[in-house]
């Protein structure tokens, strides 16, 4: 079994405990309720290299003017320029030594892990735990662009672990441009990002996931929000053999706003699984969740969205919507919206739809001289544009739109 080589790895006590938890259960299979449609059992058949080789010379697909830049190549993180005043990049141990009061609070967090052994694997094997620390009142006009790229000649498992900490009143936009080489051997990209958004802070995060077919990418993003904080989250899953997004929000303050936006466009032999949790623990807050998918070829999509409203979370407004278009009779979509409410003075709703393009709309466009492929492309782009238009960075919005169009046109043979 692929994980047998992990037994001989020597680790510090805390990391060894995490590795032991992973080894006790292994990779998730479809016998696990939270992984019912997304088995990783096949990863056991791969002889993984747990230490990836150095890589240099790659660049982001995105060109965002004046963005502050961080680069990750095969799991090795580096700054490619100076960060602005009031923002620090440092390792977790150094950060913890400088912020003992926050660490005491951080260590008491209680995330819901949903049978997530990949989080334990990351905790055990991540060679570094890096921190972006945004000081009180610092507001960045330009985004931080994190360019992540993987290319390997041996089947490799890559572990990345971040903490983004926004102090009171801070405001940043973080862009994750995630990609891998089409020519690589198997890649397991295991990505953990925890975000702490303090009182009156505003965090915007945009993830673009554009991997090769040989890549399995598992993303764990856990966001903790305090009083009057705002988070705008965008996840664009464009390519990859298998993508699993675990996005969890923990609402630990009042007057909190949590916005979750997702778009997935899987093609032939691709699977995208979006698992979201919004855990309302305090009163007078709201969450808005909008996910849309276009499924091409023989692709598979999964959406599992949970909203918890705890007994103390009165006056909560929580809304969830997941809409999908099956662009092929070979594609499959599995949806499971969930609401668990223990408070009685709330406004909550969820809904999901899955269907095909309207024959009437296609006929209307064809009758006006538009080719079938062009008509389908326009209808599918119009369907997803609601999510793309929420992105406020013009270059990023244009890049996402063009990649979505190219993906659809390729599937239609244009």
N, C-alpha and C positions, 0 to 999 in steps of 0.2 A: 504493500500500500504506500502511496506517495507520502503520507504523513509519518511513516516509520522513521525517516531520517531526523525528524524533529526530536525524537526521544533522546538522542545523544547530544543535543545542544545544551551547553552550559549557560545558565542565566541567573541573574540576581533573584532573590527570594520572591519579590513581588511579581516580577515578570514570569517566573516559573509557575506561580499560582495561576496566572492567566493562561499560560500554555497548557497546564494540566486541565483546566476547564475546557479548552478547545479539544484536546486529545480525548477527553472523556466522551465527547459527543461527536466530534468530527465535523465534516462539511454537512450543511443542511441537505435534507432530501425531501421529496414530496410527501413523505409520511409525517412531516412536521406541519402543523396547521398553518403557521405563518409562511411556509415555503411550499404550499400545496401545488402551485403551478410553476415553481422555479427551482427545480432540483439542481444541486451542485454536486451530486453524487459522482458524476463523470470526472470531477477534478481529482478523485482518488486514483485514477488510472494514469495520471501524469507524473513523471519524475521531476519534481520541482527543484529548481535552484533557489534557495532561500536568501542568497546574497547576490544582488544584481551587479553587473559590471558598470563601469563609468561610461558616460555618453556625453558627447559635446557636439556643438555645431548646429543644433536645431533652433527653430524660432516659432513663435506663436502664429497661428492662422489669422489672428486679429491684429489690427493696427489701430490702436486707440491713442489719439494725439495726447502727448504729455502725461500718459498714465505712468504711475510708479510701478516698477517691474520687479517681480520675483519669478525665478525659474526653478522648476523641478525636472530633472532628467534622470530617468530610471531610479527614482526615489531619492536622489541627492538634491538638496535644496540650496539655492544660492541667491543672493541679491545681485541684480544686474545694474544697480544704481542706488543713489542715496534716497532714503525715505525722508519725508518732510519733518520739520520740527514738531514735536509732540507725538510722534509715532515711533515706537521702538520694535526692533526685531531681535529676539533673544531666545535662548533655550529655556525649557520649562523649569529646570532646576534653579537657574539664575533668577527667573521671574518669581518663583515661589519664595526664594530667600528674601526678595525685596517686598513681597506682598503677603505677609503671613496672615493678616486678617481676612483677605479675600480667599486665600487657599483654605482656611478653616471653613468658610462658607461653601466653597467649591467642592470640598471633599464630602459635604453633607448632601449634595445633590442626589436625586433619586430617579435616574432615567429609566424608562421602560425599554427593555432591550429586545423583546419579541423573539426569543429563542435565537439570539444573534451571536453565534460562536465566532463569526468572523471578526467581531469587535474584540473578542478575547485574543484571537490570533494577532491582530494588529497591536494590541497592548503589549503582547509578549515580544514581538519581533521588530517593531518600529525602531530603527536605529537612532532616531532623534524625535523629540517632541518639541516643535517650534511654536513660538508665541508671537502674535502681532498685538502690541499693547498700544491702545489709542488713549491718550491722556484726557483729562477732564476738559470739556468744552472745545476740543479740537474738531474742526469741521473741514474735511478735505473736499475741495472743489473738483479734483480729478480722481478717477478710480485707481485702486490698486489692482494690477493685472497679474494674476498668477498663471504662468504658462507651464503646463504639465505635459510631458511627452515621454513615451516609453518605446524602446526598440531593443529587442534582445535576440541573440542567436541561440540561446538555450531557454527552454520553458522556465519562466521566472515568476516569482511572487514578489510584488512590490508593496511595501507598507508605508503609508504616509499618515502623519498625525499632527494636527494643528489645534491651537487654541487662539481664538480671536477675542480679545477682551476690550470692550468699549466702556470707558468710565462715564460718569454722569455727563449728559449733554453732548457727548461725542457723536460724530456723524461721518460715516464712510460708505463707499461703494466698493465691494470686492467682486472681481470677475475671475472665475475659474474657467480657463480655456484648456480642456482636457482632451488629449488625443494620443494615439499610438500608431506605429507603422503598420501598413497593410502587409508588409513582408516579414513581420516578426513571427517567431515561434509563439507558443501559448503564453499569454500573460494573465496573471491574476493581479488586478489592480485593487488594492484594499485600502480605502481612503476614509480617514476619520477626521471630522472637523467639528469641534465644539465651539460655540459662540456664546459669549455672555454679554447681554445688552443691558446696561445699567439704566438708572432712572433718567428719563427724558432723552435717551440716546436713540439714534436712528441708524439702522444697519440695512443696507441693500446688498443682496448677493445674486449674481447671475452665473449659472453654471451652464457651459456648453460642452456636451459629451459627444465626441466625434472620433470613435475608436475603430480600429481594424477588426475584421471578423474573428481573429484569433484571440481577442481580448474579452475576458470576463471582468467587469468593473462592478465593485460593490461599494457604494457610497453611504457613509453614516454621518449625517449632519444633525447635531443636537443643539437646539437654540433655547437659551434660558432668558426670559424677559422679566425685567423689573418695572416698577410703576411708570406709566406714561411713556413707555418705549414703543417704537415702531420698527417692524421688520417687514421688508418687501423681498420675498424669495422667488426666484425664477429658476426652473430646471428645464433645460432643453436637451432631450435625449435624441440625437440625430443618427448615430451609427454605433455599432458594437455587436459582437456575437451574443453577449448576454450583459444586460445592465440591470442592476438592482439598486434602487434608491430608497434608503431608509431615512426619512425626514421627520424629525420629531420636534415639536414646539412645547415648551413648558412655561405656562403663563403664571408667573409667581408674583404678579403685581396688579394693581388696579389701573384702569384707563389705558390698557395695553391694546395695541392693534397688531394683528398678525395676518399678513397676506401671503398666501401660497399660490404660486402660478406654475403650471407645468405643461409642457408640450412634448410629445413623443411621436416619432415617425419611423418605426422599425420597418425594415425591408426583408427580403428573402433570407431565411435562416437566422433571423434576429429575434431576440426576446427582450422586451423592456418591462420591468416590474416596478411600479411606484407604490411604496408603502408609506403612508403618512399617519402621524399621530399629532393631534392638537389637544393638549391636556390643560383645561381651564381649571386652575386651582384657587383663583381669587375672583372677587366680584367685579362687575362694571368693565368688562373687556369685550373685544370682538375679534373674530377670526373670519377670513374670507378665503375660500379655497376654490380655484378654478383650474381644472385639468382638461386638456383636449388631446386626442390622439387620431392620427391617420395611419392605418395599418395596411402596408403594401405587401404584395406577394404572399408567401406562406408564413408571414410573421405572426408573433404572439404578443399580446399585450396583457398586462395585469394592473389593476388598480385596486388597492385596499386602503380605504381612508377611514380612520377612527377619530371621533370627537368625544372626549370625556368632559363632562361638566360636573365637577365635584360639589358636595353639599354646600360649601362656603361660596361657591361661584354664582351667586344670584346676579340678576341683571346682565347675564351673558348673552351676546348675540353671536351665533356661530352658523355659518353657511358653507355648504359644500356642493360642488357641481363637477361632474365628470361626463364629458360627451365625446363620442368616438364615431369615426367613419371607417367602415370596412371597405377598402378600395379594391379588394379581391375576394372571390368566393373561397379562397384558400386560407385567408387570415382568420385569426381567433382573438376575441377579447373576453377577459374574465374580470368582472367588477364585483366589489363587495364594500359598499358604503356602510358605515356603522355609527350609531349614536348611542352613547350611554350617559344618561342624565340622572343626577341625584338631587338637583335643585328644581324648585317649582316655579320660579319667576324668571324665565329665560325665553329667548326666541332662537330656535334652532331648526335647520332644514337640511336635507341632503337629497340628491337626485342624480341618477345616471341614465344615459341613453346610449345605445349603440345601433347604428343603422348604415345604410348605403347612400350614395349620392342620389339626389332626386332625379328621376327620369324626366319629369316635367322641365326642370331647370336645364338639363342636358339638351332636351329637344328644343327648347327656346333658343339656346345659344347656337345649336347646330343649324337651326332654321335661318340664322343670321350670318351664315358663312364661316362660323368658327369651327375648326377641326375638332374631332372628338377628344384627341389628346390635349389640345389647348383648352378646351372647355372643362375637362376634368381637372387639369392643373389649376385653372382659375378658381373653380369651385372649392377645391381642397385648400388652396392658399387662403381664400376668403374665410373658410371655416376656422383656420388656425390663427388668422391675423389678429383676432381679439387678444390673444395672449402676447404675441410679438409686439403689438402696439403699446403695451404697458411698459416696455423697456425704454428708458429715457436717454440712452446713449446712442446717437444716430449711427455711428460706425458699427456698433454692435448689432443694432436692429437690422441694418442693411445686410450684414454678414449672415445673420440667422435666416433672414428671408431668402437670400440667394442660395444658401445651402439646402433649405427646405425645398425650394423650387427645383434645384438640380436633382435632389433625391427623388422627387415625384416624377420628373421627366425621365430619369433613368429607368424607373420602374415601368413607365408607360412606353419605353422604347423610342423616345423622342430624340 
